[in-house]
Amino acid sequence: MELLNGFKNPFRSEYKRWVFLVGLVAISHLLFQSFLLPYGNALRSLLLPGIDDSIEGNYGNVVSRVRSGSKSVVVRNTLTINGSDFSTRDVILFNGGNGGGDVGISSRKIGDWVEKGVSKVIFDGNVDDDYASENGEDLNENAVLEEVIRDQDNYVNATSRIEQVAKHGREVSTGELRDVNTTSQYPALSSMANPTPNAGSSFRSTSLQSDHTVSKSNSLMVVKQGKKKMRCEMPPKTVTTIDEMNRILLRHRRSSRAMRPRRSSIRDQEIFAAKSRIENGPVITNDQDLYAPVFRNVSLFKRSYELMERILKVYVYKDGKKPIFHLPILKGLYASEGWFMKLMQGNKHFVVKDPRRAHLFYMPFSSRMLEYTLYVRNSHNRTNLRQFLKDYTETISAKYPYFNRTDGADHFLVACHDWAPYETRHHMEHCIKALCNADVTAGFKIGRDVSLPETYVRSARNPLRDLGGKPASQRHILAFYAGSMHGYLRPILLKHWKDKEADMRILGPMPPGVASKMNYIQHMKSTKYCICPKGYEVNSPRVVESIFYECVPVIISDNFVPPFFEVLDWGAFSIILAEKDIPNLKDILTSIPQERYLALQLGVRKVQRHFLWHAKPERYDLFHMTLHSIWYNRVYQIKLR
């Protein structure tokens, strides 16, 4: 008996040790979870197998996923994806209250949604509107989902509110942005990150992480509050004046820097022959369709445009999945790339199904959706975005023979996000880039690349809403500006001119709301000169807004290449000033004779048609002008074998 008790005691002590260790591990796990996943998520992560709350990326961003076979719950407040991409049509629109307060959605509730086959959950976290549209932020969308655009080409476009993006990794304060965001797995994303290998090449697996913002709920989000920290941007070290840009353009027209193709092509010969026909065409003295003063050479433009209509064929790559590819955003700050994508993919005149017939090749990705999908907020790291596009170019290079033949010189992209120059560097270096961020110090090549107009579209269903303005005789405000203090230049503008002169309406951010929006629009419609200072980057949507409301734009942005620089004469309908001239702004404007102002304002009204989007493209509109500049630059860059 004593021997038996001797055996039991050690086992009993070992058993107690194991119980103690297991309990210690469980308590440690719960404590650890409580720090990372507050508000009751710790127990849920252990007890609810249907919900996988995982930590991804840097700074403790929470990515909440719900997995249930082919059904998925998408929890994000900013985008609505084509319903055909999901297994059901059920959508939950959830209003998270003002200011991104308590959302109050439990894991049990989401579990119920999954069981019922819900395919999408959309949060409505209200966003403060800063009235003027800004670089890197979509400021003018109040509802989480205004509409889902249906077009004749049978694909659905995202038209919901796009949240304010912390550009260059800057944090956004809760006062500036009150929003509720989480990320989720899109079925299309996983197929994009790991597609079926083709021709011995495949995309590298890319971490599909997205930006996250503040929340105070005990739901699926983490509180991230704090004052906005802006990276101080200094003025550029070098300045390229508009006269120097003109000289660069002429030099590149005389001598192309493009590489010779590795193999000859009949399509190259057709474009090369078009160059001679453009330069030797008839001189136009009076054209009913075009207003000659706003063009550098209206005869060259007219002939080139007609040859484009007659000759040009474009192949649109089918590779790539939504939402980064083939998903146009038609509303907000980045609408230009979305409208071009939609109209290009639906075009039957220029687009061909056989790539052997194509003169140009379009890579239909959205730089906005690339940032939205892959960038990890506050990570200050965009390497994965560039790597994603690098993998894409390697895939189409391996699958098709066309990219390698010219090293991409006959390929083009259209991108409006400020990061696009960085994302397309090196691997797309020889492609024709239509960029909103047309900065000569950031790699923009005059004579090859195209400066894409940054258009802020407030209504996807009616992009021409509120078009026009008062006649010149009824514009009694000399100059107007209102907007956020982005970058180093705008504070300088306000320092010199805010509340200094009655006819100089130089303001800061306007309060949110419909009344403020209409006030902003009416100011632009009633002002002679609309001030367009740079923000974080050289481009500003105010340039096109000014033209839209028939106000003469005053562009203050060193090193900015104006849109369609290769064909338009910006001196005929705008004022371009150096940043150093801000202290003399009023003297410069008041020194302009009335006759000169009237000529500028007439030029604005005449050039306006070239900066408008139409659901059905019209001759000389923004779609055709963008495509023409791409064609035109290719004509003057091409070399034969």
Secondary structure, DSSP 8 states (H G I E B T S, - for coil): -HHHHHHHHHHHHHHHHHHHHHHHHHHHHHHHHHHHSTTTHHHHHHH-TTEEEEE-SSTT-EEEEEEETTEE--B-SS----GGGSS---EEEEE--GGG------HHHHHHHHHTT--EEEEE------SS-BTTB--S--SS----EE-TTS-EEB-S------GGG----TTT----------HHHHHHHS---BTTB----------------SSS----------------SS---HHHHHHHHHHHHHS------SS--HHHHHHHHHHHHHHTS---S--SS--GGGBS-HHHHHHHHHHHHHH--EEE---S-TTTBS--B-SBTTHHHHHHHHHHHT-SSSB-S-GGG-SEEE--B-HHHHHHHH--TT----HHHHHHHHHHHHHHHHH-SHHHHHTTTTEEEEE-STTHHHHTTTTTTTSEEEES--BGGGT--BTTBEE-----BS-SS-TTTT-----GGG--EEEEE-----TTHHHHHHHHHTTT-TTEEE-----SSHHHHHHHHHHHHTEEEEEEE--SSS--THHHHHHHTT-EEEEE-TTB--TTTTTB-GGGT-EEE-GGGGGGHHHHHHTS-HHHHHHHHHHHHHHGGGG---SS--TTSHHHHHHHHHHHHHHHH----
